[in-house]
Amino acid sequence: SFTFRGGDTAAEDVNATQQVMKRNKELQSYRMKQQELLQLRSLILSEMLSKRGLPMATIRQVANMEQPSDMVDWDCAMSTVDEPKV
């Protein structure tokens, strides 16, 4: 974009830049809140569908700390020049 150099417009450019930065921060905050609400709605929906008998994973099933997680060998997923994974 084109900007003016020096003179009276320099102060206006700083104010405009600050306003744009403030607006971007507000927009980022709004989008983050919307993402959180979307995830919350998804969790509530999966819980309700599970209660109705559909085979859906619930929070309690996923967050079971009594059962240890399976060990995974991530080397099988790493692709290198020497050992390409197709």
URJO-V137427 format. One record per backbone hydrogen bond with DSSP energy under -0.5 kcal/mol. NH is the residue of the N-H (numbers start at 1). CO is the residue of the C=O. Records with the same first field share a line. If there is no record, write none. Layout:
BEGIN
NH=CO, CO
END
This chain:
BEGIN
9=6
10=7
12=8
13=9
14=10
15=11
16=12
17=13
18=14
19=15
20=16
21=17
22=18
23=19
24=20
25=21
26=22
27=23
28=24
29=25
30=26
31=27
32=28
33=29
34=30
35=31
36=32
37=33
38=34
39=35
40=36
41=37
42=38
43=39
44=40
45=41
46=42
47=43
48=44
49=45
50=46
51=47
52=48
53=50
54=49
56=54
62=58
63=59
64=61
65=63
68=66
74=72
76=73
77=74
78=74, 75
80=78, 83
86=84
END
